[in-house]
Amino acid sequence: MTPIYLDYNATTPVAPEVVAAMLPFLHEHFGNPSSNHAYGDAPRVAMAESRQEIARLIGAQPLEIIFTGSATEANHLAILGLARAMGESRRHVVISAIEHPSVSEPVHRLQELGWSVTVVPVDEYGRVAARDIAAALRADTGLVSVMHANNEVGTIQPIAEIAALVRARGILMHTDAAQSAGKVALDVDALGVDLLTLAGHKFYAPKGVGALYVRSGTPIAAVLAGGGQERGLRAATENIPHIVALGTAARLARERLPETRSHLLALRDRLHARLSREVPGLTLNGHPEHRLPNTLNVSFPDVSGAILLRHLRDRIAASTGSACHAGDAAPSGVLGAMGLSRERASGAVRLSIGLDTREDDINAAAAALITAWHELAQAEHV
């Protein structure tokens, strides 16, 4: 029996419409978009159309979209590219305590180069307070980076409130929105950000493609040296099949957002209600309201989340936290930053729902989790 997939925050399958859009650019329209002859025409036009679709998804202008090979690369370009463009006057960065490693690690690299870094804590729901960000700002602060929605607990940050305080001081604001696209509305002007990161494989495009929104006029320098692709900011021949896929996925996400959100929310809450009724002591991790509609992170009492999922490996595909740390047996650093006890963090399981999830999947997954928890908890107390 194929396990029920409840790990959409780790990655999504590629949508059939996205696969269909990609295929002609793997064989018929294989040309280099930088070529001046006829073989470059269709790829060049397709790339422009995809850029426009991604811009529409987030309320940006097409020329403000830079294609990258991943969200990790986009985050590196945002952070290290800004650092290179700023020079010596502003060498202080502010991030939250729950950033993805693709943000925290390039920031750590800047720290090794002599930059100052302030890490702002989060509350028990994994939310950053705008006032704490404001208190961390200094005369030499050049950048603030706070993720839009957390990949483990789904908590959505008050980005618009933070950005208003940050940009009033002439400081640039970046948000990693890899987990948000296709699940909640994103508008760069409403958010007030200067840079925003997207990841294709989080909203039904393939792995290996992402994008960085760079607001017009934002100072930024290339990190990869080479050709002049992507306004000189990302040297490499563009991956047209994946860029077409990203554009198609962006269009589908925009067109289907209301029904997608409703579908995800209904199934997430159904799963939470069933588990809460039948697992005494189950606790929710993350904000009860300001949270992605597809993400349910809960702690099972008296049982390790890792052991519970290993017990159900043939029936449910889920995770205890970020897929980037799947091999790490230690409790999640995100949950630790939220102040959870080691015992509660150890019992945590992240269940993330997607477009292909059905009510029968939720019912079967809930029943399997409840039965396995009872068996393991009973064995623990024998």
C-alpha positions as CSV (number, residue, x, y, z in Angstrom):
1,M,0.0,0.0,0.0
2,T,1.3,3.4,-0.9
3,P,1.8,5.6,2.2
4,I,-0.5,8.6,2.6
5,Y,1.6,11.7,1.8
6,L,1.4,14.4,4.4
7,D,4.8,16.1,3.8
8,Y,3.9,18.8,1.3
9,N,6.0,21.3,3.2
10,A,9.1,19.2,2.3
11,T,8.2,19.1,-1.4
12,T,5.2,18.8,-3.7
13,P,4.6,16.6,-6.8
14,V,4.8,18.4,-10.1
15,A,1.3,19.3,-11.3
16,P,0.2,17.6,-14.6
17,E,-0.4,21.0,-16.2
18,V,3.1,22.0,-15.3
19,V,4.6,18.8,-16.8
20,A,2.7,19.4,-20.0
21,A,4.0,22.9,-20.2
22,M,7.6,21.8,-19.7
23,L,7.7,19.1,-22.3
24,P,8.0,21.1,-25.5
25,F,11.1,22.9,-24.1
26,L,12.9,19.6,-23.4
27,H,12.9,18.7,-27.1
28,E,11.2,20.9,-29.7
29,H,12.2,24.3,-28.3
30,F,15.6,23.4,-26.9
31,G,17.4,26.5,-28.0
32,N,19.3,29.0,-25.8
33,P,17.2,32.0,-25.1
34,S,20.3,34.2,-25.6
35,S,20.7,33.0,-29.2
36,N,19.8,35.5,-31.9
37,H,18.6,32.9,-34.4
38,A,15.2,31.3,-34.6
39,Y,15.9,28.5,-32.1
40,G,16.2,31.1,-29.3
41,D,12.8,32.8,-30.1
42,A,10.4,30.4,-28.4
43,P,12.5,29.9,-25.2
44,R,13.0,33.7,-25.0
45,V,9.2,34.4,-25.3
46,A,8.4,31.6,-22.9
47,M,10.8,33.0,-20.3
48,A,9.2,36.4,-20.6
49,E,5.8,34.9,-20.1
50,S,6.9,33.0,-17.1
51,R,8.5,36.1,-15.6
52,Q,5.2,37.9,-16.0
53,E,3.2,35.1,-14.3
54,I,5.5,35.0,-11.3
55,A,5.2,38.8,-11.1
56,R,1.4,38.6,-11.2
57,L,1.5,36.0,-8.4
58,I,3.2,38.4,-6.0
59,G,2.1,41.8,-7.3
60,A,5.4,42.7,-8.8
61,Q,6.8,44.0,-12.1
62,P,8.3,41.4,-14.5
63,L,11.7,43.0,-14.6
64,E,11.8,42.7,-10.8
65,I,11.9,38.9,-11.0
66,I,15.3,37.1,-11.1
67,F,15.3,33.4,-11.9
68,T,17.5,31.1,-9.7
69,G,18.2,27.5,-9.3
70,S,16.5,27.2,-5.9
71,A,15.2,29.2,-3.0
72,T,18.5,28.6,-1.3
73,E,20.3,30.4,-4.2
74,A,17.7,33.2,-4.1
75,N,18.4,33.7,-0.4
76,H,22.1,33.7,-0.9
77,L,21.7,36.3,-3.7
78,A,19.5,38.5,-1.5
79,I,21.8,38.4,1.5
80,L,25.3,38.2,0.0
81,G,24.3,40.3,-3.1
82,L,23.1,43.1,-0.9
83,A,26.1,42.9,1.3
84,R,28.4,43.3,-1.7
85,A,26.4,46.3,-2.9
86,M,26.3,48.1,0.4
87,G,30.0,48.4,1.0
88,E,31.3,49.4,4.4
89,S,28.7,51.8,5.7
90,R,26.0,49.3,6.8
91,R,27.4,46.1,8.1
92,H,24.7,44.9,10.5
93,V,22.1,42.3,9.8
94,V,19.0,41.3,11.8
95,I,17.3,37.9,11.4
96,S,14.8,35.9,13.4
97,A,15.7,32.9,15.5
98,I,13.7,30.5,13.3
99,E,15.1,31.3,9.8
100,H,15.8,28.5,7.4
101,P,19.5,27.5,7.1
102,S,19.6,29.1,3.6
103,V,19.2,32.4,5.4
104,S,21.0,31.9,8.6
105,E,24.1,30.3,7.0
106,P,24.9,33.1,4.5
107,V,24.3,35.5,7.4
108,H,26.8,33.5,9.5
109,R,29.2,33.8,6.5
110,L,28.9,37.6,6.7
111,Q,29.6,37.4,10.4
112,E,32.8,35.6,9.7
113,L,33.7,38.5,7.4
114,G,33.3,41.0,10.2
115,W,29.6,41.9,10.0
116,S,27.5,42.2,13.1
117,V,24.4,40.0,13.4
118,T,21.4,40.3,15.8
119,V,19.1,37.3,16.1
120,V,15.7,38.3,17.4
121,P,13.8,35.7,19.5
122,V,10.2,34.5,18.8
123,D,7.3,33.9,21.2
124,E,5.8,30.6,22.2
125,Y,3.9,30.5,18.9
126,G,7.0,31.0,16.8
127,R,6.1,34.6,16.0
128,V,8.4,37.6,15.9
129,A,7.3,40.8,17.5
130,A,7.7,43.9,15.3
131,R,8.8,45.9,18.4
132,D,11.6,43.4,19.0
133,I,12.9,43.9,15.4
134,A,12.6,47.7,15.9
135,A,14.6,47.5,19.1
136,A,17.4,45.5,17.3
137,L,17.9,48.2,14.6
138,R,21.0,50.3,14.6
139,A,22.5,53.1,12.6
140,D,24.6,50.6,10.6
141,T,21.8,48.1,10.0
142,G,21.6,47.3,6.3
143,L,19.2,44.4,6.1
144,V,16.5,42.6,8.0
145,S,15.4,39.1,6.9
146,V,12.4,37.4,8.5
147,M,10.7,34.5,6.8
148,H,7.1,34.9,5.8
149,A,5.8,31.6,7.1
150,N,7.8,29.0,9.1
151,N,8.4,25.7,7.3
152,E,7.9,23.6,10.5
153,V,5.0,25.1,12.4
154,G,3.5,27.2,9.7
155,T,3.4,30.4,11.8
156,I,2.9,33.5,9.6
157,Q,5.0,36.5,10.6
158,P,3.7,40.1,10.7
159,I,5.9,41.1,7.8
160,A,4.0,44.2,6.8
161,E,4.3,45.6,10.3
162,I,8.0,44.7,10.5
163,A,8.7,46.1,7.0
164,A,7.0,49.4,7.8
165,L,9.3,50.0,10.8
166,V,12.4,48.8,9.0
167,R,12.0,50.7,5.7
168,A,11.1,53.9,7.6
169,R,14.7,53.8,8.8
170,G,16.1,53.3,5.3
171,I,16.9,49.7,5.9
172,L,16.2,46.9,3.3
173,M,13.7,44.2,4.1
174,H,13.8,40.6,2.8
175,T,11.4,37.8,3.4
176,D,11.7,34.1,2.5
177,A,8.2,33.2,1.2
178,A,9.1,29.7,0.0
179,Q,6.4,28.1,2.1
180,S,3.7,30.7,1.4
181,A,3.3,30.8,-2.4
182,G,0.1,29.0,-3.5
183,K,-1.2,28.7,0.1
184,V,-1.8,32.3,1.1
185,A,-1.9,35.6,-0.8
186,L,1.4,37.4,-1.4
187,D,1.7,41.0,-2.5
188,V,5.1,42.7,-2.3
189,D,3.6,46.2,-2.0
190,A,1.1,45.1,0.8
191,L,4.0,43.4,2.6
192,G,6.3,46.3,2.0
193,V,9.4,44.1,1.3
194,D,12.3,44.9,-0.9
195,L,13.2,41.3,-1.7
196,L,11.1,38.1,-1.6
197,T,12.2,34.5,-2.2
198,L,10.1,31.7,-4.0
199,A,10.8,28.0,-4.4
200,G,9.2,26.1,-7.3
201,H,9.0,22.7,-5.6
202,K,6.9,24.1,-2.8
203,F,4.0,24.9,-5.1
204,Y,3.9,22.1,-7.7
205,A,6.8,23.0,-10.0
206,P,10.0,20.8,-10.1
207,K,12.9,21.0,-7.8
208,G,15.8,23.0,-9.0
209,V,14.1,26.3,-9.8
210,G,13.3,29.4,-7.7
211,A,13.0,33.1,-8.0
212,L,14.0,36.3,-6.2
213,Y,11.9,39.4,-6.3
214,V,14.1,42.5,-6.2
215,R,12.3,45.8,-5.9
216,S,13.3,48.3,-8.6
217,G,16.1,50.5,-7.2
218,T,17.3,48.0,-4.6
219,P,21.1,47.9,-4.5
220,I,22.3,44.4,-5.2
221,A,25.4,42.8,-6.8
222,A,25.9,39.4,-8.5
223,V,27.2,36.5,-6.4
224,L,27.9,34.3,-9.4
225,A,30.4,35.7,-11.9
226,G,29.9,34.9,-15.6
227,G,27.5,36.0,-18.3
228,G,25.0,38.8,-18.2
229,Q,21.9,36.7,-17.7
230,E,19.1,37.9,-15.4
231,R,20.1,41.6,-15.5
232,G,23.7,40.5,-14.7
233,L,22.6,39.1,-11.3
234,R,22.6,35.4,-12.0
235,A,25.2,34.2,-14.5
236,A,24.1,30.9,-16.2
237,T,22.2,29.8,-19.2
238,E,18.6,29.9,-18.1
239,N,16.9,26.5,-17.4
240,I,13.9,27.1,-19.7
241,P,11.9,23.9,-19.0
242,H,12.0,24.6,-15.3
243,I,11.4,28.4,-15.7
244,V,8.3,27.5,-17.9
245,A,7.2,25.1,-15.1
246,L,7.6,27.8,-12.5
247,G,5.5,30.3,-14.5
248,T,2.8,27.7,-15.1
249,A,2.7,26.8,-11.4
250,A,2.5,30.5,-10.5
251,R,-0.5,31.0,-12.8
252,L,-2.2,27.9,-11.4
253,A,-1.5,29.1,-7.8
254,R,-2.9,32.5,-8.5
255,E,-6.0,31.3,-10.3
256,R,-6.8,28.6,-7.7
257,L,-5.8,30.3,-4.5
258,P,-9.3,30.7,-2.9
259,E,-10.4,27.1,-3.5
260,T,-6.9,25.8,-2.6
261,R,-6.9,27.6,0.7
262,S,-10.4,26.4,1.5
263,H,-9.5,22.8,0.7
264,L,-6.3,22.8,2.8
265,L,-7.9,24.5,5.8
266,A,-10.9,22.1,5.9
267,L,-8.7,19.0,5.9
268,R,-6.1,20.4,8.3
269,D,-8.7,21.3,10.8
270,R,-10.5,18.0,10.4
271,L,-7.2,16.2,11.1
272,H,-6.5,18.4,14.2
273,A,-10.0,17.9,15.6
274,R,-9.8,14.1,15.3
275,L,-6.4,13.9,16.9
276,S,-7.3,16.3,19.7
277,R,-10.4,14.2,20.5
278,E,-8.6,10.9,20.7
279,V,-5.1,11.7,21.9
280,P,-5.4,13.2,25.4
281,G,-2.6,15.7,26.0
282,L,-2.0,16.4,22.3
283,T,-0.6,20.0,21.9
284,L,-0.5,22.3,19.0
285,N,2.8,23.9,18.0
286,G,2.6,27.2,16.2
287,H,0.1,30.0,16.1
288,P,-3.6,28.9,16.3
289,E,-4.7,31.6,13.8
290,H,-1.7,33.2,12.0
291,R,-0.7,29.9,10.4
292,L,-0.5,28.4,6.9
293,P,-3.8,26.6,6.1
294,N,-2.0,23.3,5.3
295,T,0.3,22.9,8.3
296,L,-0.4,21.0,11.5
297,N,2.5,20.6,13.9
298,V,1.4,18.7,17.0
299,S,3.2,17.0,19.9
300,F,2.1,13.6,21.0
301,P,2.6,13.0,24.8
302,D,4.8,10.2,26.1
303,V,6.0,9.2,22.6
304,S,8.8,10.4,20.3
305,G,7.5,11.8,17.1
306,A,10.4,10.2,15.2
307,I,9.5,6.8,16.7
308,L,5.8,7.3,15.9
309,L,6.5,8.1,12.3
310,R,9.0,5.2,11.9
311,H,6.4,2.9,13.3
312,L,4.0,4.2,10.6
313,R,6.6,4.4,7.8
314,D,4.6,2.1,5.4
315,R,1.3,3.9,6.1
316,I,2.1,7.7,6.4
317,A,4.8,9.9,4.9
318,A,5.3,12.8,7.2
319,S,8.2,14.4,9.2
320,T,9.2,15.7,12.6
321,G,10.4,19.0,11.1
322,S,12.3,20.4,8.2
323,A,13.4,17.9,5.6
324,C,16.8,19.7,5.7
325,H,17.3,18.2,9.1
326,A,15.7,14.8,8.6
327,G,18.9,13.0,9.5
328,D,19.2,14.9,12.8
329,A,17.8,13.0,15.8
330,A,17.9,16.1,18.0
331,P,14.6,18.0,18.6
332,S,13.9,20.9,16.2
333,G,15.8,24.1,16.7
334,V,12.6,26.0,15.8
335,L,10.7,24.4,18.6
336,G,13.6,25.1,20.9
337,A,13.5,28.8,19.9
338,M,9.8,28.8,20.8
339,G,10.7,27.7,24.3
340,L,9.1,24.2,24.2
341,S,10.4,21.6,26.6
342,R,12.7,18.9,25.3
343,E,9.9,16.3,25.9
344,R,7.3,18.3,24.0
345,A,9.7,19.0,21.2
346,S,10.6,15.4,21.0
347,G,7.0,14.4,20.5
348,A,6.4,16.8,17.6
349,V,5.2,15.7,14.2
350,R,4.6,17.9,11.2
351,L,1.7,17.0,9.1
352,S,1.4,19.1,5.9
353,I,-1.5,18.8,3.5
354,G,-1.6,19.4,-0.2
355,L,-3.9,19.7,-3.2
356,D,-3.9,15.9,-3.8
357,T,-4.9,15.2,-0.2
358,R,-8.5,13.8,0.2
359,E,-10.9,13.4,3.1
360,D,-10.3,9.6,3.0
361,D,-6.6,10.2,3.4
362,I,-7.2,12.4,6.5
363,N,-9.5,9.8,8.1
364,A,-7.1,7.0,7.4
365,A,-4.0,8.9,8.6
366,A,-5.8,10.1,11.8
367,A,-6.8,6.5,12.6
368,A,-3.3,5.2,12.0
369,L,-1.7,7.9,14.1
370,I,-4.1,7.4,17.0
371,T,-3.8,3.6,17.0
372,A,0.0,3.8,16.8
373,W,0.2,6.4,19.6
374,H,-1.9,4.2,21.9
375,E,0.3,1.2,21.2
376,L,3.5,3.0,21.7
377,A,2.4,4.9,24.8
378,Q,1.1,1.7,26.4
379,A,4.4,-0.1,25.6
380,E,6.2,2.9,27.2
381,H,4.3,2.5,30.4
382,V,4.5,-1.3,30.7
